[in-house]
Structure formats: structure tokens, C-alpha cells
Amino acid sequence: MVRISIAGGNEIDPGSMGLTLFHEHLRLITEVVRWNWPHLYNEDEELKRAIDAVNAAKKYGVKTIIDLTVAGIGCDVRFNEKVAKATGVNIIMGTGFYTYTEIPFYFKNRGIDSLVDAFVHDITIGIQGTNTRAAFVKAVIDSSGLTKDVEMAIRAAAKAHIKTDVPIITHSFVGNKSSLDLIRIFKEEGVDLARTVIGHVGDTDDISFIEQILREGAFIGLDRFGLDIYLPLDKRVKTAIELIKRGWIDQLLLSHDYCPTIDWYPPEVVRSTVPDWTMTLIFEKVIPRMRSEGITEEQINRVLIDNPRRLFTGR
């Protein structure tokens, strides 16, 4: 029977995940800056923002949040444990390495097996010396495309999946259709695409391209509601509704990719650029719009409850 490790070291049955946001971040930080200039950060404020965001989602019935923050963008088990304890929401964590171009010299000069072993350690033993185990592995490709190091990290994620059977959740960039590189590599590595999520596909409303991915059997992430800088909310909602009406409901996952703290930009820039970006926009604006277009409660529950569970159980 599949058991899922959550922040704090406990385990849950997939059937108890309930309403799930499958791609969020509790905090996203630049590790080298945080390590060297800690005075630039305020952990108490960051913790409060994360707790407030999770509690806001909890009011809408969210029981589980999958945090896609892995090495490279500030994975912090102890921070997440505090959020989980304060909110009572299940926080699922993963492993992987987030990069658009290069991986650390440590792994680059030791080869792919060293990276696979690191991922497998997180999955089977625990992340950062804790007993919170990674429940998925993340693979990343963005606008820089398939660099040598990016390919190594993707293949390492695939190999770790094969060894452990945890699902793969990805970050992709629709501008260069990099999701097709992910699919090709996963096939070459023997990955069952039904155990993968091709993330950020919701940044486009090109239905033919989206269906090209769906026909491969992968889940897709319609997972940036509120990030209108990539695609306006209206187009995101129309795309989701159209895909449901075309019969793809069992491969759709919804989320926001929200970060209560993201140090890539000054906070005031984030607030002014994406003012509607929260961890609750799906419940406030997306679901009401879906209902008005004839999407049923049963269909909404399939996307937000059943599909995240099936990602982990494989059925």
C-alpha cells in the first residue's frame, strides 16, 4: 500500500489527501544569498506569510499542499514542518534540483549516479537529515532549453523515479515547447508517463499543443492561476473548461504556483505585477466560473481530489 511522507515525518494514505493544491511554494529563496547575507531576510515574517497563505486555503477545504520547492530554490524541511504544525494541513515535499542551466560542480564532476543517489536518499531516508521523506521528484526545464546539465538533472529524476516509484512533477516552459523534451527523455528512461505531471502547461491556450501532451498519457499542470503575466486568467479558465469538455478531465491538475515569499523580486513589484496571485484564487474566481459554464461538483472534485491521489497511487 502506498504511504506518503509529509512534513514532520508522519505518513498519510493517499485516500486521505482530500482537496489538494498540487503545485505551490511555502517560500522560494535564493540559497546562496540567504546563506551569505542572512540579515537580508526575516524568517518570522516569512513564516507568518506562509502560515497565513495556507490557512486561507484551508478555509476553502484544502487538506493537502504539495510544495514544489526543492534544492536550488530554498527547500527547507524545518520551515515547512513549522507551517504544517501551525495549520494542520498536510505538506508534501519532494526532491530534485531546480536549474535552468547548470548543476553544482559536486554533481557535475561525479556524474549522474551521484545525483540519482542524492534524490533516492531524500526519498528513502529523509531530506536534510530529517525523517521527512520526499514523496516525489521534480524535473526542470525552462527558456534555456536542454543544456547538458539540465538533461543530466532530468535523467537523474527519471532514474530516481524508476528506483523508487514516486511520481515526477515537472517545471516546463511553453515558449519553446520544452515539455516535449521532458516527454522524450522520460520515454527513453522507461518512465510511465501516467506517473508524471508536465507542469505550467496552463501558460498557453494552444489546445492542439496541450492535447499533444495529453495524448502521451501525462497529467498536465494548469497551475499558475493568478500569474497573468504569462496568460490572463480568463484564457486560463476557458482552457481548463474546454479541456474538461473534450474529455481530458482525468489528466488535469489545478494550482497557483504561489509563493508567499519569493526573493527574486522586491515584494512591492510582485504585489503590483500580479495582484490577484494568491493560494485561494482557484476557489474565489476559477471554480465559480467553471460552475457557471456547466462544470459539475463531481467534475471539480475529480480534478482537485481524485487526480492528485491518482498521481501517487498510479490508478
N, C-alpha and C positions, 0 to 999 in steps of 0.2 A: 504493500500500500504506500502511495506517495505521501510524504510528510514534508511540509515546507517550513524551513527555519525562518524565524522573524527576529527583528532587533530585540535583544535581551536574551537570546539563546533558547527561547522556547520554540515549540513546533506547533503548527496547526494542520488540520486536514484541509485539503483544497475545497471541500464542500462547505467549510465554514468561512471562506474568504468573504462571501457576501458581496455587496456593492463595492466595486473595485475601480480605482483610478490607476491605470496600468503604467503610466509614464509621467512621473512628477519628480521634483527635486526638493529636498528639505533645505539644502544650502548648496550653492555652487561657488567655489572659490578657487583662486589661482594658488596652487600649493606652494610654489617657490616664493611667492610674495608673502603668503601667510607665515611660512617658516622663518623667513629672514627679517620681516618687519611686522611682528605681531601687534605693535602699537597702532597699526592702521585699522585694526579690527576691534569689534566689540562683541564678544561671544554672548553676553547676556542679551543684548538686543537681537542678535541673530537667532538665539534660541526662542525668544518671545515671538518673533515673527513667524518662525516655523510652527510653533505650538498654536498660534492664532490661526494660521492658514489651515492646519489640519483640523482644528476644532470647528472652523467654519464649514469644511467639507463634511465633517461628522454630523452636523446639524441636518444635512440632506440625506443622511443614512449611510454614508461611506464607512465601511468597516475595515478596508484594507487599502493601503497605498503602496505601490511599487516604486521605490526610489532608484532612479537610473544613474545616480551619482557614483561613479567608480573611480579607480585610480586615474589621476590626471586632471580631475576637476574637483577634488576635495572630499573623497569618500571618508566618512568619519563615523565609525560604528558607535562610539560612545555618545556622540551628539545625537544620533538617531535613537539610541536607547533612551535618552532623556525625553525626547519628543514622544516616543511610544508610551513611556511610563506616565507622562503628564496627560496624555489624551485618551489612552485606552484603545487606540487604533493600531491595527497590525501594520508594521512597517517591514516590507520585504526588501532585502538588499541583494546586490549582485557583485560579480567580479568582471574583470575585463580591463582594457586600457584605452582611455579616451585620447585620441590624437588625430589630427588632420594630416600630419606629415611624417613625423619621426617618433620612434620609441626610445627609451633611455638606453644609453650605451651598455648598461648592465646586461640587458637582454639582447641588444643588437650584436654584441660581441660573444655571446654564449649560445646563440642560436634559438630556434623556435621551441625546442623542447623545454628550455628553461622557462619560457613564458607559459607554455602549457602547464608545466608543473606548478607554477605560481597560481594559475587560475584553479587548478584542481585542488590545491591546498586550501584555497578560500572556500571551495565548495564542500570538501570532505572534512576539513579540520576546523576552520574558522578564519574570519577576516581580522587582520590587525591584532592577532594574539588573543582574540576573544573566542567565545563559543557560539557566536552568531555566524552561521554559515551562509555562504552565497547560495541563493536559490535560482539564479540564472546567470548567464554570461552575456556580456554586451560586446557588440562589434560595431565599429565606427568607420564611416567613410563620408567625406564632405566635398567641398568645392575643389580641393586639390586633387581629387581623384585617387586612383590606385597607385600610390607611391610604394616603393619596395617595403618600407616599414609598415605602412597601413595594411598591405597584403599579408605580411607576417602576423600582425595582430589579429586580423580577421581569420586567417587559417588556424591560429592558435586557439581562438574562441571556438571554432568548429571542432577542433580536435578535443578540446576540453568537454564540449557537449557530448561527443561520441563516447568519451570515457565515463561520463557521469550521468548522462541523460537529462540534465537540466535544460530548460529551453534557452534559446538565443533571442535576445531583444536587441534591435539594431537602431543606429542613427544613420540616416542617409540624406542625400541632397538631391532634390528633384531637378535642379537646374542642369545637371549633367547626367541624369538618369543613372546615378551610381548604384541604385538598388539592383540594377541588372548585374553589376559586378558581384554584389553580395550573393545573389542567387546562383550565379555561375560557380563561384568558389564553393558555396555550400554544397552544391551538387557534386563537384569534384571531390569534396571531402566526405561524401556519403551521408550528408545530413538529410533527415526527413524534414522537408520544408514546412510540414504541418506543425512542427515544433519551433518555428521561427516567427518573429514579428519583423516586418520591414517597416521601420519607423519613419515618421514625418512624411509619409506619402500624402497626407492631407494638405500639404503645402501646394498641391496642384489640383485643378478641377478638370484635368485632362482624363476623362473617363476611359478612353481607349488605352492609355498608358497604365492607368490603375488596374484595369482588367487584365492587362498583360501580366502583371504581378500576381493578381488573384488566381489566374488560371494555373499558376505554378503550385498553388496549394498553401501558400504562406498566409498568415494573418497580416493585416496591414494596420498601421497606426494612423488614425485620424486624431492626432494627438497634440495639436497646437492651437486649440481654440483660444482666441484672445490675442494671438500673435498676428495681428492684421498686417504687419509689415511684410509678411510672407504671402498671405492670402486673406482677403477680407472675410469677416465672419459669415456674411450672407452666402458667399460662394462655398465656404466650408460646409455650412449646414445643407445647402442644396445638394452638394456632392454626396454627403452622408445619406440623405434621403433617397437620392437616385440609386445609390448602390444597394440600399435595402430593397428598394422596389425591383431591382434587377436580380434579386435572389442571392446576394453575397453576404447576407447578414451574419452567417456563422464564421466569417473571417474578419469581422470588423472589431476594432478596439478603439475606445474613445478616451482622451485625456487632454491635458493642457500643456504639459512640459513646463509647468510653473516653477519658479524659483523665488521663494520669499526673500532670499538673499542671493544676488549674483554680482560678483565684484568686477565683472568685465566692463561695466559702465557705471557712472555715478548714479546713485539712486534716483535723483530728480530726472535724469534722462530716461530711465526706464519708465517712471510714472507718466511722463509726458508723451512718450512714444507709444506705449501700449497700455493705456489707462484701464482697459477692461480685462487685462490679463490677471486672473486670479485662479484659485483652486476650486472655484464654485461656478464659473461661467456656464458650464455644461448644464447645470441644474437650473440656473437662473434664466438662460436665454435659449440654449440649444434644444433641450428636451421640450419646453413649451412650444417651440416652433415645430418640432417633429410631430407632436400631438396634433397640432393644427393642420398638419399635412396628411393626417391619417395613420401615422405610425402608432401602433398599439402599445399598451403597457407590457404585454408579453414580449414584444419585439425589443423594447427598451431594456427589459431585464435580460434578454438573451445577450445583448451587446455588453451590458455593464456588469452582469453577474455570471452568466454561463460561459461566455467566451474567455474571460480571464482564468476561470477554473480549468477549462478545457486546455488552455495553453500549458498548464502544469501537469495535467493528467494524461494528455495525449489522446483524449477521447471525449 
